[in-house]
Amino acid sequence: MDKLRIQGGVPLEGEAHVSGAKNAALPIMCAALLSVEPLRLAKVPQLMDVRTMAKLLRQMGVEVSPLAEGRLALRAARITDPTAGYDLVKTMRASVLVLGPLLARCGRARVSLPGGCAIGQRPVDQHVKGLQAMGATVTIEHGYMNAAAERLRGARIVMDMVTVTGTENLMMAAALAEGTTLIENAAREPEVLDLARCLVAMGARIEGAGSNVIRIEGVRSLRGAEHMIMPDRIETGTYLAAAAATGGRIRLLGAAPKTLDATLEKLREAGARIRVQDSTIELEAAGRPSAVSVRTAPYPGFATDMQAQFMALAAIAEGTAVITETIFENRFMHALELQRLGADIAIQGNSAVVRGVERLQGAAVMATDLRASAGLVIAGLLADGETIVDRIYHLDRGYEALEKKLSGLGARVARVS
Ligand code: EPZ
């Protein structure tokens, strides 16, 4: 089990390149199932979750060939086994994204229920409800969803709540359905729009992606295409929060600033000076950050995936911040670990009241989920002394070359096995 050893107290300085977005790459890899022709991707981040998705697709008969740096070719010439087994699905809930494409392509699919994870129960009822509205029969037996449909039919689907992968699954299924599908109360996340762009390049007819009403006119088949994955807005926000927390000055290259407006706004509120120029974001911290309250919400609101990072920032800020998590029911585990570093945090329901302290003291902490780990790394970077973050496989799932990029920004971090 790898750990990260961090010597804190060093402001981040310098520049780093933003990687491709994990949460765009994963659904877009599944889109390859919708065509017999090759899908060629660029700027695919080298991450554990991407390798897991590649393994899952290969098990179904998809050829997945990593090419040069960040390029990936996928070809689902034929699908030998439309199944996603529990062994892989339990390690990555995004595996559920094969359900819609498999149903659309093969007319059947057997996908393990993802099961919960550290941050919550993570149900997929909206995915199932939407597919049933499109004519699929879905039964749940022995922990698996067994779905079947002669040919999916277009339908008007009103989502009960905003779900990112739910929207993505249904958009992919609708691309090959007979007739037109309307997805209302759709997720507006940039990753949904990036997937739609890739599907349109493959010949899909989609309007409204990125808004809360998406209209998909089904076609008989989709062709291959080339697509460049969008920059990762959560990775970008994570490094910016780390720079603001450590009183540093960094420049991020190859970013998509318009996809993280809420985060940039909150960092400015915390006192950071931010300059945006095309795909470059520069942040210069102004000494100790001011406390900033955040409330997570679906896009374009403040991203739940940035909540842990902002709790670490709040831990040493001037003043008191209230951090409210409205998306997941159990996404404060990092608070308990931050308290071990000396943070003053009181949890009240789905809110955490964080009273900023002058300094945190380094200690041994344990990562519980991907973004909680990022929050702990930020705390380690700003704490006095040494912090050891354990179970950093969580980080490897979502942050490409993390210690390399941090070291490049002057941080004193090392991976220890
Ligand atoms: C996506 O997860 C992201 N993952 C998550 O990022 C992100 O935190 C989340 O969206 C919210 O932005 C990927 O894109 C691969 P949801 P997803 O369905 O789609 C409830 C990371 O760190 N819900 O939008 O699984 C659900 O329980 C990960 O990269 C239902 O009740 O999240 C949650 O409370 C973590 N029924 C809320 O909706 C459903 O059928 C939002 O979940 C679906 C969801």
Residues whose N, C-alpha, C, O or C-beta is under 5 A from the ligand:
A	BS01	EPZ	N23 A94 R122 P123 V124 D125 Q126 H127 V162 T163 V164 T165 G166 T304 D305 I327 F328 L370 R371
